[in-house]
Amino acid sequence: AFMDVLTEPLYILPDCSIFSCRPVQGFCFPFFTPTGRRSYASEIDQIGSKAVLITGCDSGFGFSLAKHLHSKGFIVFAGCLFKDKGEAGSQELDNMKSERMRTIQLNVCNSQETERAVEHVGASLKDPQKGLWGLVNNAGVSTFGDIEFTSMETYKEVAEVNLWGTVQTTKAFLPLIRRAKGRVVNISSMMGRMGSPARSSYCITKFGVEAFSDCLRYEMHPQGVKVCVVEPGNFIGATNLYTPERIKAIAEKMWKEIPEIVRKDYGRKYFDEQIAKMESYCNSGSPDTSPVINSITHALTSSSPYARYHPMDYYWWLRVQIMTHMPAAISDRIYIY
Ligand SMILES: NC(=O)c1ccc[n+]([C@@H]2O[C@H](COP(=O)([O-])OP(=O)(O)OC[C@H]3O[C@@H](n4cnc5c(N)ncnc54)[C@H](OP(=O)(O)O)[C@@H]3O)[C@@H](O)[C@H]2O)c1
């Protein structure tokens, strides 16, 4: 029964209402957290005059976060990949017709668009000398597939958005963030803490985001800027990161591109089994993104935010702890082999 607890996904979030000191974490130990230091009781002042920029607001976490931070009183710059094409997400944000909700065209891989976004945000701030309070690097893409099935082109495409997009956007906005002694919140993943079979192209980008965030946190500490990482578990059911159509399209393209010798060695049966596993993983995620949204909000509003947030259910929290703290001989045996 003990092994079942470790290895069977339990898609249940613990009742966080009893953990009043850390209301936003999916799984937590209140006695490690002195009351009053890390709670909403010590929120930052004057949210209404503070502005945040979020990338990837066309859908998913970014879209919900833009609305949530707006409802809390922030001035929100919502970066959208396809604002210029009038995609539904950016249109819905525009339709709010609020002075505090401003969508901007921003492909995080495009340096010109990034520079234009910095100029636009700088020019829109009431007092540019007071800077921009928050940057949330949320834009991301994902894919899957065994290492031998994944083309170099795919590795580079995912890294371009998740890793280099995060680095480029952060570097561009840091002068404004430093002026505000504000916050950088990077959306990583539980896959930024532990590897997983068939997820290498995604994992390496999120491990990169984690390393970048740690270095940035050390460098920004003397400047008064706080850097936080949010590591969501499986919320795929609630966002557009994977849809059944997308999995099918990735699988078809991948099978065609796999080198002949690899295709023969592994065989179509093994390949189809991997795709089925991915489909069932995607169907198992939590449909409620509020733990992620609350974690990001805490990182932006608490006077004493965490370096890392782990909004995830009990099964994945325990798995991350075991994978990162136990010898590989034990953790691999429990979860991988
Ligand atoms: N959902 C989960 O279970 C989960 C778990 C852990 C971590 N995450 C992370 O959470 C973040 C948000 O993902 P999500 O789950 O909310 O998925 P999502 O609904 O697909 O949101 C990602 C957003 O990023 C946008 N985007 C993609 N490429 C971009 C680019 N080059 N420039 C600017 N925006 C770009 C997408 O635009 P389009 O829709 O127009 O393509 C989309 O709006 C990602 O960093 C992801 O890795 C998600």
The ligand as a Gaussian input file, in Angstrom:
#p B3LYP/6-31G(d) Opt

LIG

0 1
 N       -0.447000      23.301000     -18.735000
 C        0.404000      22.632000     -17.976000
 O        0.113000      21.542000     -17.499000
 C        1.760000      23.228000     -17.705000
 C        2.564000      22.573000     -16.774000
 C        3.802000      23.099000     -16.476000
 C        4.231000      24.257000     -17.089000
 N        3.437000      24.882000     -18.003000
 C        3.945000      26.117000     -18.618000
 O        2.984000      27.139000     -18.470000
 C        3.188000      28.102000     -19.490000
 C        1.851000      28.447000     -20.137000
 O        1.367000      27.323000     -20.828000
 P       -0.169000      26.885000     -20.854000
 O       -0.237000      25.554000     -20.221000
 O       -1.029000      27.979000     -20.377000
 O       -0.350000      26.598000     -22.430000
 P       -1.023000      27.458000     -23.577000
 O       -2.486000      27.574000     -23.323000
 O       -0.595000      26.848000     -24.859000
 O       -0.346000      28.895000     -23.377000
 C        0.919000      29.209000     -23.877000
 C        0.801000      30.540000     -24.560000
 O        2.080000      30.920000     -25.066000
 C        1.872000      31.426000     -26.381000
 N        3.079000      31.349000     -27.181000
 C        3.606000      30.285000     -27.855000
 N        4.720000      30.657000     -28.509000
 C        4.912000      31.979000     -28.241000
 C        5.867000      32.945000     -28.628000
 N        6.876000      32.625000     -29.457000
 N        5.728000      34.209000     -28.180000
 C        4.716000      34.557000     -27.373000
 N        3.761000      33.694000     -26.981000
 C        3.864000      32.423000     -27.396000
 C        0.758000      30.587000     -26.953000
 O        0.149000      31.255000     -28.032000
 P       -0.761000      30.402000     -29.062000
 O       -1.848000      29.797000     -28.259000
 O       -1.252000      31.440000     -30.001000
 O        0.151000      29.396000     -29.673000
 C       -0.163000      30.475000     -25.737000
 O       -1.036000      31.566000     -25.658000
 C        4.202000      27.516000     -20.461000
 O        5.468000      28.071000     -20.197000
 C        4.199000      26.039000     -20.098000
 O        5.415000      25.408000     -20.397000
 C        2.213000      24.384000     -18.323000

